[in-house]
């Protein structure tokens, strides 16, 4: 029986997961999303075209690959409909290649209104939500009030919808939301009708039966480890488990059925929204990285905060996920730096930490840096590591030694073709 390989982010999201899923998809029969929702923004570039996926797995562009939206994902019918229509407009046959779990929860218009209301109530203590309704939807899921894709097949679906909306209206009270609901609700039901042409499945049975039949499966994570609801920088986190364990609950895969775990990280570090970021560069260097790397959110368009690579956080993420191999992304963004820096430790109250401590938001954390010679030349045309500058090879070797995990894939540009598989 085959095992499920897992591909996920080791930082605060935006690591480049979509690109690597697309690159490795030809090795797999099934690509399955296991958590998150339209707060994800997986960018793929090939044949001089750019595509951004939010809910649909990143294997959708490859022929002969089935894509599954698992039970751990939350779905906004309006957003996924727009996504599907854009794909169909460029000739992608989505209907034949996309299966949706009956147990995936639905994001209602009132979930998005609740998200907006909640952020406004927090004032300066905003967590930096994408305002896609993700948090309120997961709250209803754990509160046992949620509406699931499978409910759309029931004769009393509208009744269940109305019951949940009434609950949300009681929370919103006097908040002025009537115009938003009037705008979103008709679109929402139209989108649900649109989705009725897709096959809904018992995804846990589908995935496990596929493995029994010798099919290869890749689980695609969204967001990043440092945004995990349990292990991230709480409360500045997402509402799902973004780590390997989320594959088990988000797809119905047993722990002993997990195979390779591919951890994705940038050659530097970024974060969108609020929350601690020890190696952040709130200066010209950080701005330079942002401009060169086009560090703006694929979902929100917001500026990403930029900083040097953070080894304590990376080691922590590798440990939590059991990463067996790594993919280093956006190395080319550092091409023009004569010197780069690596955060090796945190200094907290005079004590050195080489691991990620509890509640770092309330601590005075000073990053300790090691200076490393930059390669200071263009990597974007590199196709073979044998031709790579020595300083770049030294950086990879240094990271492998520190992280105790092999870097199997190196990305030197945004295009699918700008990817080097290392032996």
N, C-alpha and C positions, 0 to 999 in steps of 0.2 A: 504493500500500500504506500502510495506517494505521501510526501509531507508537504505542508504549506510553507512556502518561503514568505518572508515578511520584509517589506521595504518601508522605512519610516524616517522621520526627521529627528536629528539629535540636538537641535538648538531650539530657537523660538519660532519655528516655522519658516517658510519661504526659502528653504534650503535648495530647492530644485528637484523635488521628488517626481513631479510630473515628467520632466525630461528623462530621468533615468528609468522610470517605469516604461516609457515609450521605447527607450533604447533596448531594454531587456525583454520586452513583451514577446518577441519572436520565439523565446525559449519556453513560453507558457501557453497553456490552453485556455486558462481562465484568469482574469484580473478582477479582484474583488475589493471594493472599499469597505472598511469595517467600522468607521466612526466618523464623527463630525458631520458637516452639512455644507450648505452654500457659503459658509465662512471660509472654506478652502478656496485657494486660487492656484491651480496647477497649470503653469505656462509651458507650452510646447512650441518649438519653432523648427520647421523643416520645409524644404522646397520654397524658401523665401516667404513663407506664410507664418503668422503667429496665431495661436489658439490658446484661449484660457478656459479651463474646465473648472467647475465649482462642485458639482455633485457626481458627474459621470466619471467612471474610472478612466485612467490615462491610456488604457490599451484600446480605446474605441477606434483609433485610426488604423489599426492593424487588421488585415483580413484574417479569417480563421481563428479569431480570439473572441471568446465570450466574456462580457463584462457584467459583473454582479454588484448591485447595490445591496449591501448586507443589512441585517437587522439592527446593527448598532448605529446606522446612519439616520440622520433626520432630514426630511425632504420638504422643500418648499415647491409645491406644484407649479407656481408661476415662474420661478427661476429655472427649474429644470426644463420646463416647456420651452422657454427662450433658448436655453442651451441646446436642446435637441433640434429646434428649428434652424439654428445657425449651422449646426453640423449637417443637417439634411440639405441645406442650401448649397453646401460645397460637395455634395455627393456621397456623404457618409450614410450607410444603411443602418441607422441606429436601432430600428425596431427588431431586426433579426439578430443583433449583437448585444442587446441590453436586457438583462433580467433584473427584476426588483423584488426584494424580500417583502412578504406580506407583513412581517413584524417591524418593518422600518416605520418610525413615527413621522407623522405629518406636522409641518409648521403651518399654523393657521394665521390669517391676517392679524388676529388679536394677539398672537404670540409676538409678532414684530412690534405691535403697538406697546405691549407690556415691556419689551426690551428697551424701547425709546423712553418710556415713562420711568423705568427703573434707573437708567443712566442719568436722566435729568434730576431724579431725586437724590442721587449720590453727590451731585455738585462736583467739588474739587476731588472727591474720592472715586471718580470714574475709573472703571477697570479697562476702558478702551475697547468696549464691545464693538463688533462689526455691525450691530443693530439688525442682524438677520433673523432674530427670534430664536437663536440656538439655545440660549440659557433657559428661557421660559419653557421651551419645548421639552428639554431634558428634565426640567422640574416637574412638569406634568407627567412625564414618563415614570420618574421615581415616585411621584405622588399618586400613581395609579389612576390618573385621569386621562391619559393620552389617547389620541386618535391615531390608528395605524393604517398603513396602506390596505391591509386585508379588510378593514372595516368598510372600505369603499364598495365591497362586493355585497354588503348586507342591505336588506330592504329598509332598515331604519337608520341608514348612514346620516341623513340630514338631521334626524332627531338627535343622534349622538353629537353631531357637529354643534347644534344649537345649545345643547346642555353645556358643552365646554365653553362656548362663547359667553353664555350667561354667567358662568363662573368667573371668566376673565373680566366681564363688565362690572361685576361686584367688587373686584379688586381695584379697577380703574376709577370707580366712583365718579367724581365730578370732572375728571380729566377730559379735556376736549379732544375726542377721538372720532367723532361721528363722520367727519369728512374723509379721514383715512380709511375707515371701515367701508364707507360707501364706494371708495375708489378701488380697494383691494378685493372685496368679497365677490363681485361678479367675475373678475378675472380669475379668482381662485377656483370657482366652480367650473368655469370654462376649461381651465388647465386640468382639473380632475377628469373631465370628460375626455380631453386630449390624451391623458395617460391611460385611459381604459383600453387603448389598443396594445399596450405592453403586457407581457406575460409576468404575472405575479407568482412567486415561487415560495416554497418552504425552504429558505436558503440554507439552513443547517443540514437538511437532508440532501439537497442538491450538491453542496460542496463535499460532504463526506462520501456520497455515492460516486462523485467524480474522482475522488482520490482512490477509492476502491477499484475503479475502472482504469487506474493508471494515468489519469489526467494530471497535469502539473498546474498548480495554483500559486499565484502571487497575491498576497494581501497588501493593499496599498493604504498607507496611513495618511492622515491629513494633520495640519498644524505641526507641532514639534514636541519632543519630550519635555522641554522646560515649560510647556503650557498644559501638561497633564493635570487633571483635576486633583490627583493624589500626590504626585511627585514634582509638580511644577512649582513656580514661584507664587503660591497661593497668597491672596485671592486673585492675583492678576493672571488668571489661567482660563482655559476653555472649560466646557462642561462635560467632556468625555475623557476616557482613558486613551491617550494618544500613543501609549507604549505597546510593546509586544503582547502583553497580557490582554490588551483590548481586542486583539485578533480572536482570542478564545471566546470572549463574551460577545463580540460584534459580528462573528460569523458562525459561532457554534462549533469551533474546532477545539479538540482536546489538547491540553498542554504538551502531551507526548507526540503530537502530530505536527509540531512546529519544526521546520527545517532550518535553512539558512536565514539569518537576520541581517539585512543590509542597512546599515546606518548611514544617512546622508548628512553631510555638514559642509558649510562654506569654508573657504580658506581664511575667512575672517568671521565676523559675527554681526547679525542684525536682529532687531526686534521692532515690532509694530505695536503701538499702543502704550499704555502705562505699565509700570512695574519695574523692579530692580534689573539692572544691567551693569554688572561690575566693570566690564572692559569697554564701556561706552566711551566714544571720543566725541565730546561735545565741543569740537574745535574745527579748524580748517582741514585737518587730516580726515576726520569723520565725514565732513562735507565732500571732500575729494573722493572718498570711497563711494559715497552715495551717488555722486554724479557719474563716475566711471561705471559703477555697477548698476545704474538705473534702478536704485533701491527705492521703489515706490510700490505700495501694496497692490497685488493683482486683483484683490477683491475690493479694497476700499480706496485705492489711489493715494493713501496717506504716505507721507515721508516715512521711510524706515530709519530707525536709529541705528547708527553704525559704530562698530568698534573692532578691536583686534580679537583674534581667536582666543577662546577661554578654555584652557585645558581642564581645570577643576570641574567645570560644568560638563565638558565633553566626557571625561572619565566617568562621571556620575551617570550620564545618559547611556554610555556603553554598558555599564554595570546593570542598570535597571532593565535594559532591553536584551541583554545577552547578545549584543551585536557580534557577529562572526566575521564580518568584513565591512569595509567603509568605502564610501564614494565621496571624493573631495570635489566640491563644485566651485565655479567662478574663480579659479586660480588666476585667470587672465586679468581680473580686476586689479590685481596687485602688480601687474607687469611694470608699471612705471616707478615703483618704489625702490630706492637704493637700499633701504633698510626697512624691515618689517619687525613687528613685535609680537610676542606670544605671552599671554597671561599664564604664568605657571603656578601661582599661589594667590590666596587672599590674605591680607593682613587685617586681622580683626582684634582690636584691643591689645595690640602688640604681639599677638600670637599668629603664627603662620598656619593656614589651612590649605591642604591640597585636595579637599573634597568640598561638596556643596552642603553648607550647614542649614539648619532650620531657620525659617523666617528671616531671610537675609534683608528683607525690606526694612526691618527695624534695627539693623546693625550698620555701623560705620565700616564699610568694606573698602579697603584700599587694594587695588590689583598690584601684584608684583610681576614685573615684565622681564623677559629675556629678549635681548636684541639679536636679530638674525639677519645675515646678509641677504638682500633681495637679489633676484635674477636680473631685474632691470632690462628686460627685453620682451618682445612680443611673442606670446605663446599661441595666439589664435590660429596660426597655420600649422601647429604641431600635430603630426599624425602618428608619430612613433616616439616612445620614450627614449629610445637610443639617441635621438637628436635633441633631447631636452637640455637646457643649460644646467651645469653642475649645481649651481646654487638652488635651483628648483628641485633637483633630485635630492639634495641635502635636506631641504625643507620637508619633503615627503618622508625621508628616512628618519628624521628627527621626530616627526609626528607619530610614525609607526612605533618607534621605540617608546615614546612617552605614553601612547594610548594602548600599547600591547595588542594591537589589532591591525591586520593588513589592509592597506588602501588598494582596492582592486580596480576602481574606476576613477579616472581623473577627467574633469570637464574643463576645457580651455576656451569655451565660447558658448553662446546660447543655442546654436543650431544642433540638431540631432547628430550631424556629422562630426561636430567638434567634441568628440568623446573618445577617450583612449582607454581600452580595456588592458589592464596590466596583467602579466602572467604571474 
